[in-house]
Amino acid sequence: MEVTQVLLNAQSIDGTVRKNAEESLKQFQEQNLPGFLLSLSGELANEEKPVETRKLAGLILKNALDAKEEHRKFELVQRWLSLDGNAKSQIKASLLTTLSSIVSDARSTASQAIAKVAGIELPQKQWPELIGSLLSNVNQQPAHAKQATLGTLGYLCEEVPPNVIDQDQVNKILTAVVQGMSASEVNTDVRLAATRALYNAIGFAQANFINDMERDYLMRVVCEATLSPESRIRQAAFECLVSISSTYYEKLAAYIQDIFNITVKAVREDEEPVALQAIEFWSSICDEEIDILEEFGVDFTGDSDITCFYFIKQALPALVPMLLETLLKQEEDQDQDEGAWNIAMAGGTCLGLVARTVGDDIVPFVVPFIEENIQKSDWRQREAATYAFGSILEGPSPEKLIPLVNVALNFMLSALTKDPSSHVKDTTAWALGRIFEFLHGSAVGSTVITQENCQQLVTVLLQSMNDTPNVAEKACGALYFLAQGYEEVGPSSPLTPFFQEIVQSLLTVTHREDAGESRLRTAAYETLNEVVRCSTDETAPLVLQLVPVIMMELHNTLEGQNLSSDGREKQSELQGLLCGCLQVIIQKLGSSESTKYVFMQFADQVMGLFLRVFACRSATVHEEAMLAIGALAYATGPDFAKYMPEFYRYLEMGLQNFEEYQVCAVTVGVVGDICRALEEKIVPYCDGIMTQLLKNLSSNQLNRSVKPPIFSCFGDIALAVGEYFEKYLMWAMSALQRAAELSTHVAGDDELIEYTNSLRNGILEAYSGIFQGFKNSAKTQLLIPYAPHILQFLDGIYMEKDMDDVVMKTAIGVLGDLADTLGSHAGSLIQQSLSSKDFLNECLSSEDLMIKESAEWAKLAISRAISV
């Protein structure tokens, strides 16, 4: 097969030619994988071939080694490892030769492919000579090959976990990289590649950062690189500093003054990409200090292993003025551009983080800037003052902020309606939203909103909803937090008199011609949902009147036929927003008996609409409609059974949707809602549901995050159908046992521990539902053989000491369920268990009331079981 021509054809503008070429490549790969990969690596290495075919060959080769989806990645890794050894050696040799190609695209593609192979082979103790041969390349090659080799070392550090490379090789890599960065290196491309490689290698340098001399040397090289004449090198060097600040925060004290000086210079004088990274350094330090102070609370005493150096607090007098200057460097059109990011936005973001880090201490540094600029004739000064004010509203205490807000509020309301600049209005509406978010609501003692100013606030916000889309979107956001603050006000809300007008204004916004800009339509529906969710019983009749209105809107989206793909996407997005809105309305009306009764007149029509939405079949809608059906099931209770014959196939489709795993997870949750609504009426559908759930558990293609909710769902089903669950018991219990074994003895990062805890909680919820479902039935003895394993599981997670509060509450509940359902059969087993007694005592003395209550109930159940 003449691979060059096929690769050229695969890039042809003629669709048919392109399609045929893609088909040929696919067949070649399926029929002869080693030959396919060899010809690609040969094409990439061949200097006589066209640049575009070499580049594509390298790209296909790289994609044959890695994929985003976990299960696909695993398959590709296994596939590479099982390839013939000779073929692999030839491919790797071709890739290494390509690093010295004169074509830069070929070199960079080869670099990435080598790193992908290394990511597979080094952890398996294969290709041990790779790092040695790359290092010898760095020293002898012409500049372009040196640059490619340093790039490869950088990519390699990105692909390979740090524990795979031994310290001696790490030292050699760092030495090569640092030499490439030094000022004595004349070639700019080499210095840039070396600086970027260091960025990827920082996680490997733990031992080097512990050693004072080596750390000093590394820090000196990085700081020197921030002064390079080439701006891309300066930017990359600041990126290294940002990474060092989060990885080695505790080692920075000796350098912080020098770093401050170079960041100030960069922020004031350098090009924007460099200045942005210099600000990012301080944002990163804030993140570190916020984490440390949150973890150790106010009583921070300098725990032995983690210290807070209060870098931000010490830098305040110099840092805040620098950040305030950046706020005046706005771009003309940044409000309209959703992805905008510039120095003013970075400075404001950092200022907000500083406020969260130091609290009240920031206020005196910022207030003079606000007072000086808020009334200036230049919009930039007014906007910067407003942005500064909005940025410091989270962090300082309400006592410190409320007096300032009381002075500013009227001024801001007038700016929102009268300021000639759209920028100023946009930022003012955003800042009002922040006031309502942080200084209004039951959690804040005194509030800035009174009966007197509430009407004026609502009037101004509703007026602003007619402004340009970006201002209107921020006004919706402010109204959202205003409504949220009244969530727990009791029977009457200050917003009640304006409810009708607010809802009407929001619906009007959703019909604006330009509602597609600046996320305006989405924001209006989100705000409408929040206004409904936080409304009180007084406005229930008005919420009921909203049902036919939203139903009509949803009905209208179903009428449009033969839409373009763009039209279909918009239709699907709108259906998602409307289903979301109906979900909130159903939850609201379903929460009290009187409104629920009146709502039932609409139930059939609403369900009919949801089924029609499914028939248009698109993933996003599917998810929102599924959630809304869950709310409907909860509200209609046993009556929901009449919808099951028609709805069941969509439920099954949702459970089978592995690709869009969020849809699958949502559907699993809805199965739980339906079980609670239908109880034993779910029985006719259980075979299908349980079969699919067990299939999902055994699949390695389904994202792991869906597995914990599937286990909880077993509990929901067992609780609904009682002893009828017997026919699934053996299968469910063996799946639970396998998962239980996997979820003990887990060592890993925070993310893995968090996942493990959600898995444990799912398993425990299943056990709890099964035990409660079988309670008082003639078949409880079926559960006795499983009790020892469950107690062993509880012992295991207790001994590991890494369960969170949620798991603790569920676990102690399961111990109680076991005793409660099995009685004397469980009594003796619990007495023999290793840790039940300690676990129970620990929970009884817990400060968490929920855990304590569960434990008291469990203690009672256990003492009954033991005394029998």
Buried (B, 14 or more C-beta within 10 A) or exposed (E): BEBBEBBBBBEEEEEEBBEBBEEBBEEBBEEEBBBBBBBBBBBBBBEEBBEEBBBBBBBBBBEBBBBEEEBEBEBBBEEBEEBEEEBBEBBBEBBBBBBBBEBEBBBBBBBBBBBBBBBBBBBEEBBEEBBEEBBEBBEEBEBBBBBBBBBBBBBBBBBBEEEBBEEEBBBBBBEBBBBBBEEEBEBBBBBBBBBBBBBBBBEBBEEBBEEEEBBEBBBEBBBBBBEBEBEBBBBBBBBBBBBBBBBBBBBBEEBBEEBBEBBBBBBEEBEBBBBBBBBBBBBBBBBBBBBBBEEBEEEBEEEEEBBBBBBBBBBBEEBBEBBBBBBBBBBEEBBBEEEEEBBBBBBBBBBBBBBBBBBBBBBEBBBEBBEEBBEEEEBBBBBBBBBBBBBBBBBBEBEBBBEBBEEBBEEBBEBBEEBEBBBBBBBBBBBBBBBBBBBBBEEBEEBBBEEEBBEEBBBBBBBBBEBBBBBBBBBBBBBBBBBBBBBEBEEEBBBBBBBEEBBEBBBBBBEBEEBBBBBBBBBBBBBBBBBBBBBBBEBBEBBBEBBEBBBEBBBEBBEEEEEEEEEBEBBBBBBBBBBBBBBBBBBBBBEEEEBBEEBBEBBEEBBBBBBBBBEBEBEBBBBBBBBBBBBBBBBBBEBBBBBBEEBBEBBBBBBBBBEBBBBBBBBBBBBBBBBBBBBEBBBEBBEBBBBBBBEBBEEEBBBEBBBBBBBBBBBBBBBBBBBBBBEBBEBBBEBBBEBBEEBBEBEEEEEEBEBBBBBBBBBBBBBBBBBBBBBEBEEBEBBEEBBEBBBBBBBBBBEBEEBBEBBBBBBBBBBBBBBBBBBEBBBEBBEEBBBBEEBBEBBBEBEBEEBBBBBBBBBEBBEBBBEE
